[in-house]
Amino acid sequence: MTLMKSLLAASALIALTAGAAQAKTLVYCSEASPSHFDPGPQTGGNDFDSSSQTMYNRLVQFTPGSTAVEPALAESWDISEDGKEYTFHLRPGVKFHTQPYFTPTRDLNADDVIFSFERQYKEDNPYFAYLPNLSWDYYQGMDMPRYVTSIEKVDDRTVKFILSEPNAPMLANLAMDFASIVSKEYADQLQAAGTPELFSTQPVGTGPFQFVDYQLDSAIRYAAFPDYWGGKQPIDDLIFAITTDATVRAQRLLAGECDIMPYPAPADIATLQANENLTVIEQEGLNIGYMSYNVTEAPFDNVDVRKALSMAVDKQAIIDAVYEGQGQVAKNLIPPTMWSYDDAIPADTYDPEAAKALLEEAGVSGLTVDLWAPPVSRPYMPNGQRVAEMIQADWAAIGVTANIVTYEWTEYRERGKEPDRSGPFLIGWTGDNGDPDNFFATLFSCSAIGVSNYSSWCNDDFEAAIQSAKTVSDEAERTALYTTAQEIFKAEEPALNIAHSKVFMPMNKRVQNFVLSPLGTHSFVGVDVAE
Amino acid sequence: MLSYILRKLALIVPTFIGISICAFAFVRLLPGDPILAMAGEHGVTPERYEILREQFGFNVPIWQQYFNYLGQVLTGDFGTSIATKRPVLTEFLTLFPATVELSFFALVFAIVLGIPAGIFAAVKRGSWFDQITMGVALTGYSMPIFWWGLLLIIFFSNGLGWTPVSGRIALNFFFRPITGFMTIDSLLYGNWAAFVSSLRYLILPSIVLGTIPLAVIARQTRSAMLEVLGEDYVRTARAKGLSALRVVNVHALRNALIPVVTTIGLQVGLLVAGAILTETIFSWPGIGKWMIDSIFRRDYAVVQSGLLLIALIVMVVNLIVDVLYAVINPRIRVQ
């Protein structure tokens, strides 16, 4: 009987798809399977692409193609004088998706916003631990518990965030994927039915696309949400065809099995660019590949030694050989596309002779160091081993012997954080929210020592600048403070900034209006396909 | 016969315990830590690391973790995936039919081509056919699966456009699984076009996965046939004036097939191993790809239970082969 029922249901489904033969479909060859569809606890870029970017919205959002913040579910907001109260005015008439498993009876309101955040930190919230071993990594990672004291409902369409202290990146944090707004009404319905875990597999959001089906490890299907507050999308159906191998993704794109794909293998880019049916768009990535000196260990506690070693590295040669030209030499920690980038900082000079002299001046000779090379390919450093080998050769020219060491990836970072780590450490970072704080404070603040400050560098002046930049909300003032921070960084050289890499997105020429986000997420809002 | 089966069954228990220890220890011997793997470049504070360790149950001694795990498994609870938060058994059962379907077609491909090739090579021993077949078989046996798969994709899918690149069925076909076998489900829904599509998607992965078993079966058939063809009863059959076809097909082949059946049974373990690579290349949503993804994520729960479930299935298949073997060859039973 059940078999008969599902047969009937399925034939209806097939009839439905067959009837919609005229529907515009976009197939995206995604790079990995999603963990589930609840953006709050997710951490992977592919997770966000398949949940928050397609099915959900935030109070505010990043302007497509930029890191500027613009209104989304909140039409407008006020920030109090002291920077400790953020009041958001919600957009009227925002609908949640109607699904076979949920029919919303009301529009988005303040309760949904409060629920979306409280579930991430209030342990008595029924959804705080609604899945086994659940952790809210981004909420924790962005330091939200430290700043958010409470979230209050002023009226149905007004919600107020009370902070313990001013925190300028707060608005950018609220545009991040983990801050997606979910439906409290739906959560309550599942809770009452005793099946809260379905919240992560049968999603309901306010976003441009609504969930249709997920075949485990194979394909995710979405349909354009007709009542989307931003208007119905130009395409009708969106399919994520999960294809983990980068070369196979490229083959599928070439064969027309998908329309667009992320993360091509560097070796395939030239072939894809040469194909007349394809376009490859590219963008400066919001990232940095760098080499951290451990400033607490001799001889790297001497700034002249650090500068001498940096001066001996031919960064352009690394860009040409390892990034295959798909990157640019970095002089600052933040990439040039980010506001507050200080272009007045002079570029590092490659000068082995001067480096040699500086080392001699510092009284260092016959130096032998460990040079740490990451074992994996990352967007900011496609081949860490090769980078290490090139630096090793550069240093040999000034009489410094480098022994390359490496470990399995998690082990590598764990050992790299140890305060007595010996030797320079190759690592990098991809920005989360486009705020300079996300680079400076995350990577080089005093409190990040032992977490993600691989230089164990704690400089009072630098710390003062980046901490004050957190508390003022005026962008010009913040820019001035970050300019100071970049000057101190350059003078102290806790790390050698090596490269910012480019991000590529190959697609079929029939795909129109796709905008690559500097934040690395992939959104199909506004994308159309030519007939 | 019953005591033979019971003896074989009794052997499964210690094997199962041994494998559970191996599976459990194996993932923990891998360098890397699931909590740090999840944290990525963000890192995690020592306090939060401790909280998470406790949450995942990694804070108790390792032997205690093992016994906790074994206790769960014996009550049918294979744990919950660290990454997806879904029960491991549910994921396994969802993905397993895809692997079975692919392995089945790979094995059919290997048998249908391997046995006739082996017979022919044995009958025409030393001929150019024999030499070429055995040369190709040796090459097939040594073929790196990943490279072979990509080569076929580039040639047949993109060069000639004959076969799809990867996936299980064309994306315009979409129905809820009933059995989980795409070929069967499409027929159950009466959708002929979907059935044809699912077969087209099976071609390349079946060839890639079936290549090594094909080589093994062809070589095994040839050597078994050669042995049998030298027996007295074959000479007698020939002397009686039977046709060459009848001698080979009726008198020789039936006896030669006994070791071949065993070989085919043993291929099941190899197929699972091969499926890991094949499924990754062809984006085939089966347990091989699932295991690889989980190893990269250090998803202990999936890796250890996945290994255990796969081992359990291989053991059961081997048991069935043993029993079949005893049915075919009565001498085995009395040993």
Interface residues (C-beta under 8 A of the other chain):
Chain A: L3 S6 L7 A9 A10 S11 L13 I14 T17 T25 V27 A32 S33 S35 H36 T43 L131 P132 N133 L134 S135 D137 Q140 G141 E197 S200 T201 D213 Q215 L216 D217 S218 A219 R221 I239 A241 I242 T243 T244 D245 T247 V248 Q251 R252 L254 A255 E257 Y407 E408 W409 T410 E411 R413 E414 K417 I427 G428 W429 T430 T442 A448 G450 V451 S452
Chain B: L30 P31 G32 D33 L36 A37 M38 A39 G40 E41 H42 G43 V44 T45 P46 R48 L52 Q55 F56 T80 I82 A83 T84 K85 R86 E91 T94 L95 L150 I153 I154 S157 N158 G161 P164 V165 S166 G167 R168 L171 N172 F173 F174 F175 R176 P177 I178 L188 Y189 G190 N191 T280 I281 F282 S283 P285 K289 W290 D293 R298
